[in-house]
Amino acid sequence: MMANQRHRVFTIAGVIVVTTGFLFTPPAKAIFGFGDIVFDPTAVGKLVQQIRQYEQMVQSEMQLYQTTKTQYEMLKFNLEQYTNKQFWKTWGVALLRSNVGNRYGETAVWNQAVNYGQAVPTAWSLATVPVQTGEFLAREPLGNSSHLSSLAAVEIQDSTGQVSMSTLAAVRQQQQTNGQAINQLEQAALSGNPDDNTEIKQLNLLNAAQLQNMRMQQGTQAVQAEILEQLLAANLDQRNLHANALNTATKATAYQFSEPTAPANVGAALTNYDPQ
């Protein structure tokens, strides 16, 4: 680009020299053969105007040349300043694997479940108390039974617990796999090799970093969704506890208002009491 600008400057300068030469041409013979010089004020004025225009063009080209040169020097300076990028290196935090103890087989496959997603239902069933089948539950009024609400809480927690275990294992596996890709991207980003610092490669590094960030966000969203599900199950359990307490208080208060509270026939009750 700079070579082209120099060529344009030299070309304009040559045009000015050639044009100026017309002012110093030898005297021409007059039409009638006399030694007079033919002088045209209009032509000379136009020639002077053209010379001034050429001068302005040369000045503009010189300014453009200086601006381009300054930008080039600045770009060269910036590139030279970032050849050593190791001071940008940062360190991540690895997600540790679960290592739960096992005394009597109650957590025999728990570590495999939360670390690798293996045997999740078995790990959950070994670590929890099962609900025994009761025929009386079938006769409970749906939507108005503390026993059925407790059963629902158990079933919901059984489901959310196993999903949480699978999600935790998936996040651990994702971090291990993505860690290798992140390390390779970091090596390329911090490289001082000129071949790794071309504009195209730097743009590719930016695109790769954005894609990796999107994948990490997917994992984060999965964890957040499962946390929300766990909070929902916990809130349901707490809600049922408060509802049962309120129902007990309501029944006790209703009984106090409907039944006499003063003692009566105490002697007869003690006399006829049979402790069999």
C-alpha positions as CSV (number, residue, x, y, z in Angstrom):
1,M,0.0,0.0,0.0
2,M,2.8,2.4,0.9
3,A,4.6,1.6,-2.4
4,N,1.5,2.5,-4.4
5,Q,1.2,5.9,-2.5
6,R,4.8,6.7,-3.3
7,H,4.2,5.9,-7.0
8,R,1.2,8.3,-7.0
9,V,3.3,11.1,-5.5
10,F,6.1,10.7,-8.0
11,T,3.6,10.6,-10.9
12,I,1.9,13.8,-9.8
13,A,5.3,15.5,-9.3
14,G,6.2,14.5,-12.9
15,V,3.0,15.9,-14.2
16,I,3.8,19.2,-12.4
17,V,7.3,19.4,-14.0
18,V,6.0,18.7,-17.5
19,T,3.2,21.2,-17.1
20,T,5.5,23.8,-15.7
21,G,7.8,23.4,-18.7
22,F,5.2,24.8,-20.9
23,L,5.7,28.2,-19.2
24,F,9.3,28.3,-20.4
25,T,9.0,27.2,-24.0
26,P,11.0,29.3,-26.6
27,P,9.2,32.2,-28.2
28,A,7.0,31.3,-31.1
29,K,6.8,33.2,-34.3
30,A,3.8,35.4,-34.7
31,I,1.2,34.8,-37.3
32,F,2.4,37.7,-39.4
33,G,6.1,36.6,-39.3
34,F,7.1,39.1,-36.6
35,G,9.2,38.1,-33.6
36,D,6.4,38.8,-31.2
37,I,5.4,36.1,-28.5
38,V,1.9,34.9,-28.5
39,F,0.5,35.4,-25.0
40,D,-2.9,34.1,-23.9
41,P,-3.7,35.3,-20.3
42,T,-6.7,32.8,-20.1
43,A,-4.5,29.8,-20.8
44,V,-1.8,30.9,-18.4
45,G,-4.4,31.4,-15.7
46,K,-5.8,27.9,-16.2
47,L,-2.2,26.5,-16.1
48,V,-1.5,28.2,-12.8
49,Q,-4.8,26.9,-11.4
50,Q,-3.9,23.4,-12.4
51,I,-0.4,23.7,-10.8
52,R,-2.1,24.7,-7.6
53,Q,-4.4,21.8,-7.8
54,Y,-1.5,19.5,-8.3
55,E,0.2,21.0,-5.3
56,Q,-2.8,20.3,-3.2
57,M,-3.0,16.7,-4.4
58,V,0.6,16.2,-3.6
59,Q,0.0,17.6,0.0
60,S,-3.0,15.3,0.4
61,E,-1.0,12.3,-0.8
62,M,1.8,13.1,1.6
63,Q,-0.6,13.4,4.5
64,L,-2.2,10.1,3.6
65,Y,1.2,8.6,3.4
66,Q,2.1,9.9,6.8
67,T,-1.2,8.6,8.3
68,T,-0.7,5.2,6.8
69,K,2.9,5.0,8.1
70,T,1.8,6.0,11.6
71,Q,-0.9,3.3,11.6
72,Y,1.6,0.7,10.4
73,E,4.1,1.7,13.1
74,M,1.4,1.5,15.7
75,L,0.2,-1.9,14.5
76,K,3.8,-3.2,14.4
77,F,4.4,-1.8,18.0
78,N,1.3,-3.6,19.3
79,L,2.3,-6.9,17.7
80,E,5.7,-6.7,19.2
81,Q,4.3,-6.0,22.7
82,Y,2.2,-9.2,22.9
83,T,4.7,-11.8,21.8
84,N,5.0,-13.1,25.4
85,K,1.5,-14.0,26.7
86,Q,2.3,-16.4,29.4
87,F,1.5,-13.8,32.1
88,W,-2.2,-14.2,31.0
89,K,-2.3,-17.8,32.0
90,T,-5.0,-18.7,34.6
91,W,-5.9,-21.8,36.5
92,G,-9.2,-23.5,36.7
93,V,-10.8,-25.4,39.6
94,A,-11.5,-29.1,39.0
95,L,-14.7,-30.7,40.2
96,L,-13.6,-33.4,42.7
97,R,-15.1,-36.9,42.5
98,S,-17.2,-38.3,45.3
99,N,-15.6,-40.8,47.7
100,V,-18.3,-41.9,50.1
101,G,-17.4,-44.6,52.7
102,N,-19.1,-47.9,52.7
103,R,-19.4,-50.1,55.8
104,Y,-22.2,-52.5,55.3
105,G,-23.0,-52.1,51.6
106,E,-25.4,-49.2,52.0
107,T,-23.3,-47.1,49.6
108,A,-21.7,-49.9,47.6
109,V,-22.4,-48.3,44.3
110,W,-23.0,-44.7,45.3
111,N,-19.6,-43.4,44.1
112,Q,-20.1,-45.1,40.7
113,A,-23.5,-43.5,40.4
114,V,-22.5,-39.9,41.2
115,N,-19.2,-40.0,39.4
116,Y,-20.0,-42.0,36.3
117,G,-23.8,-42.3,36.2
118,Q,-23.7,-46.1,36.7
119,A,-26.4,-48.0,38.6
120,V,-28.2,-44.9,39.8
121,P,-31.5,-46.6,40.8
122,T,-29.6,-49.3,42.8
123,A,-27.5,-46.7,44.6
124,W,-30.6,-44.8,45.6
125,S,-32.6,-47.8,46.8
126,L,-29.7,-49.0,48.9
127,A,-29.3,-45.7,50.6
128,T,-33.0,-45.0,51.3
129,V,-35.9,-46.6,53.3
130,P,-38.6,-48.2,51.1
131,V,-42.3,-47.4,51.5
132,Q,-44.3,-50.4,52.5
133,T,-47.5,-51.1,50.6
134,G,-50.7,-50.3,52.6
135,E,-54.2,-51.0,51.4
136,F,-55.6,-48.2,53.6
137,L,-53.9,-45.6,51.4
138,A,-56.2,-46.6,48.5
139,R,-59.2,-45.5,50.6
140,E,-57.7,-42.2,51.6
141,P,-59.4,-39.1,50.0
142,L,-57.2,-37.8,47.2
143,G,-56.2,-34.2,47.8
144,N,-57.2,-34.3,51.5
145,S,-55.0,-36.9,53.0
146,S,-51.8,-36.3,55.0
147,H,-50.7,-39.9,54.3
148,L,-51.1,-39.5,50.5
149,S,-49.2,-36.2,50.6
150,S,-46.4,-37.8,52.5
151,L,-46.4,-40.6,49.9
152,A,-46.3,-38.0,47.1
153,A,-43.3,-36.3,48.8
154,V,-41.4,-39.6,49.0
155,E,-42.1,-40.4,45.3
156,I,-41.1,-36.9,44.2
157,Q,-37.9,-37.0,46.2
158,D,-37.1,-40.5,44.8
159,S,-37.3,-39.1,41.3
160,T,-35.5,-35.8,41.8
161,G,-32.7,-37.6,43.8
162,Q,-31.9,-40.0,41.0
163,V,-32.0,-37.3,38.4
164,S,-29.6,-35.2,40.5
165,M,-27.2,-38.1,40.7
166,S,-27.3,-38.5,37.0
167,T,-26.8,-34.8,36.4
168,L,-23.9,-34.6,38.8
169,A,-22.2,-37.5,37.0
170,A,-22.8,-35.9,33.6
171,V,-21.3,-32.6,34.8
172,R,-18.2,-34.4,36.1
173,Q,-17.8,-36.2,32.8
174,Q,-18.3,-32.9,30.8
175,Q,-15.7,-31.1,32.8
176,Q,-13.1,-33.8,32.2
177,T,-13.8,-33.9,28.5
178,N,-14.0,-30.1,28.0
179,G,-10.9,-29.6,30.1
180,Q,-8.7,-31.2,27.4
181,A,-10.2,-28.9,24.7
182,I,-9.8,-25.8,26.9
183,N,-6.1,-26.7,27.6
184,Q,-5.4,-27.0,23.8
185,L,-7.2,-23.7,23.1
186,E,-5.2,-22.0,25.9
187,Q,-1.9,-23.3,24.4
188,A,-2.8,-21.8,21.0
189,A,-4.0,-18.5,22.5
190,L,-0.8,-18.0,24.5
191,S,1.5,-19.1,21.7
192,G,4.2,-16.6,20.7
193,N,4.7,-18.3,17.3
194,P,3.9,-15.9,14.4
195,D,2.1,-18.6,12.6
196,D,-0.4,-18.8,15.5
197,N,-0.9,-15.1,15.6
198,T,-2.3,-14.4,12.2
199,E,-5.6,-12.6,11.9
200,I,-7.5,-15.7,10.7
201,K,-6.2,-17.9,13.4
202,Q,-6.9,-15.4,16.1
203,L,-10.5,-15.1,14.9
204,N,-10.8,-18.9,14.9
205,L,-9.6,-18.9,18.5
206,L,-12.3,-16.4,19.5
207,N,-15.0,-18.5,17.8
208,A,-13.7,-21.6,19.5
209,A,-13.7,-19.9,22.9
210,Q,-17.3,-18.7,22.4
211,L,-18.4,-22.3,21.4
212,Q,-16.8,-23.7,24.5
213,N,-18.4,-21.1,26.7
214,M,-21.8,-22.1,25.2
215,R,-21.2,-25.7,26.1
216,M,-20.3,-24.8,29.6
217,Q,-23.4,-22.7,29.9
218,Q,-25.5,-25.7,28.9
219,G,-24.0,-27.7,31.7
220,T,-24.5,-24.9,34.2
221,Q,-28.2,-24.6,33.1
222,A,-28.7,-28.3,33.7
223,V,-27.2,-28.0,37.2
224,Q,-29.4,-25.0,38.0
225,A,-32.5,-26.7,36.7
226,E,-31.8,-29.7,38.9
227,I,-31.1,-27.5,41.9
228,L,-34.5,-25.9,41.3
229,E,-36.2,-29.3,41.2
230,Q,-34.5,-30.3,44.5
231,L,-35.7,-27.0,46.1
232,L,-39.2,-27.7,44.8
233,A,-39.2,-31.1,46.5
234,A,-37.9,-29.7,49.7
235,N,-40.4,-26.9,49.7
236,L,-43.2,-29.5,49.1
237,D,-42.1,-31.4,52.2
238,Q,-41.9,-28.3,54.3
239,R,-45.3,-27.2,53.1
240,N,-46.9,-30.5,54.0
241,L,-45.4,-30.4,57.5
242,H,-46.9,-26.9,58.1
243,A,-50.3,-28.0,56.6
244,N,-50.4,-31.0,59.0
245,A,-49.6,-28.8,62.0
246,L,-52.3,-26.4,61.0
247,N,-54.9,-29.2,60.5
248,T,-54.1,-30.7,63.9
249,A,-54.5,-27.3,65.6
250,T,-57.8,-26.7,63.8
251,K,-59.2,-30.1,64.9
252,A,-58.1,-29.5,68.5
253,T,-59.7,-26.1,68.6
254,A,-62.9,-27.3,67.0
255,Y,-63.1,-30.1,69.6
256,Q,-62.6,-27.5,72.5
257,F,-65.5,-25.4,71.2
258,S,-67.9,-28.3,70.6
259,E,-67.2,-30.4,73.7
260,P,-67.5,-29.4,77.5
261,T,-64.1,-28.8,79.0
262,A,-65.1,-28.9,82.8
263,P,-64.5,-32.2,84.6
264,A,-67.7,-34.3,85.5
265,N,-68.5,-37.8,86.9
266,V,-64.8,-38.2,87.9
267,G,-65.7,-40.5,90.8
268,A,-67.9,-42.8,88.7
269,A,-65.2,-43.0,86.0
270,L,-62.5,-44.0,88.5
271,T,-64.9,-46.5,90.2
272,N,-65.9,-48.2,87.0
273,Y,-62.4,-48.1,85.5
274,D,-61.1,-51.6,84.5
275,P,-57.4,-51.6,83.7
276,Q,-57.5,-54.9,81.8
